[in-house]
Amino acid sequence: MLNISKKNYVIYFIISLALGILLTFTTETFLSTVNYGLVSIFLIIGVIEIISFLINKNNSDVILGTICIWISLFLYAYYAALIVMIPVVLSLYAVILGIFALLKYMDKKGKFYLIMSLFSFIIGIIMLIKPYFTIDIYLKILGIYLILSSSYYIEEIFKSKRKEKKN
């Protein structure tokens, strides 16, 4: 078993709780912050690569720099479209899983496969019709999960305090 210090559990607790609260209550702000962070990173890398090209005259630097700057502009210009595309792609995945489950149902006649198939189709359709709603709900559920899972770290902190008192 891993030997994790009390200090690490405190750090994990704080990160888990803060990220959980952030995802649960400020989903839109979180998504736009991540987007602007990615835009900034790609832009900085692109500018560094272009400057490197001007100094070293290496063609790969200008190609990489141009691609990075293009990606940053794309992320900046099409942020809303990208946020919508995530659930749309996931809806296709859900429908494909539904088809495989339906094929297994036809092959094995297990009711579980029929239920999973119907569930996958319904989820896939919902994600296709309401993509932004779906990503918002998903991130809120993830935030709640992180908040709840942070209780594990609190429990470990108290366990390590009890062990220290015994010794």
N, C-alpha and C positions, 0 to 999 in steps of 0.2 A: 504494500500500500504506500502511496505517496506521503511523504512527510512534509506537509505544508504548514508554514509558520502562522501564528496568530496575526501577524502584521499583514500577510498576504490575504488572509480571510477578510480582514477589515477592508483592504483595497478592493477585493472582489465584491464585497457587500456594497461599498459605496458606488462602484461602477455599475453594478447590476441594478441597484435601486435608482440611480440617477438616469441611466439609459431607459429603464422601464417607465419612469415618470415622464421622461421626455417623449417617448414613443406613444404613451397612452394619452397624454393631454395636449401635445403640440406636434401632431403628426405632420401637418403641412409645413410648419417651420423646420422640422427635422429634415424632411425631404428636400426643401429648398436649400438648406444649409449644406447637406451632402452634395447637392448638385453644384452649388457655388464652390465648394471645396474641390470637387473634381475639375470644374472649369479652371480654377486657379492653378491646380497642379499641372494639368496638361498645358496651360498657357506658359507657365514658368519653364517647364521642360522644353517646350517648343522654342521659346526665346533663347534659352541656354544653348540648344542645339544649333540654332541659326548663328549665334555669336561664335560658337565653336567652329562652324563652317567658315565664317569670315576670317578666323585666325588660322585654322589648319587646312582649309581648302579640301576637306574630305566630303565627297558627294553624299555619303550615307548620312552625314550630319544634317545637311539641308533637307534631305528626304524625310528623315525622322522628325526634324523640327517642323516642317510643313504639315506633316500628318498630325502631330500633336496640336499645333495651332488650329488646324481644321476641326479636330475632335473637340477642342475647347469651345470653338464658335458654334459647332453643332449642338453640343450639350447646352450651351447658353440659349440658343435660338429655339430649340425644340424640347425644352424641359417638360412641358405639359404632355407632349406627344410620347415622350419616353416613359413617363409615369403611367400613361394609359397602356402602353405596349406591354409592360410587364404582366398585368393580368390577362391581356389578350393571348400572349404566348402561353401562359399557364393554363388558360382555358382550353387551348388546343391540346396541351398535355393531358388535361383532365378528360377530354373527350376520347383521346387515344387510349387512355387507361380504361375508360368505360367500354370501349370496343373490345379490348382484350378481355375484360371481365365478362362481357356478354358472350364472347367466343368460348371462354372456359365454362360458362353456365350451360351453353348448348352442348358442350363436350361432356361435362361431368354431372350436369343437372343439380348442382349444389345451389341452394337458395341464397347462400352467402354471396356467391358470384353475381346473382341477379340483383341483389340489394346494392352491392358495390357498384355494379354497372349503372343502375339508375341514379345512385348518389353522385357518381362521377359525371354523368350527363347533366344532371341538375346544376352541380357546381360549375361545370364548364359553361353552361348557358348563362348562369348568373354573372360569371366573370366576364363573359363576352358582352352582355347587355349593359352591365354597370361596372366597368373596369375601375374607375376612380374610387367608387364606394367600396369595392372589393379590396383594393390595396390599403385603403384607410382602415377598414375593419381588421385586415390581417395585421397591420402594424400595431393597432390598439391591442389586439389579442396577444401579440408578441410582447408588448409593453407590460401587460398584466402578468404574463408568464414570468417575465424578468423580475417584476416586483415580488411575486410570490416565491420565486426561486431564491431571491436574496435572503429569505428567512433561513435557508439552509446554511448560509455563511454565518448568520447570527448564531445559529445552533452550534456550529463548529467553534466559534469564538468562545461561547460559554463552556463548551466541553474542554477547550484548552485551558480556560481559567480554572476550572475544577481540578484538572490534572495538576496545574501549578500549585494549587492550595494543598493537595494531597502530598506533594513532594516537599 
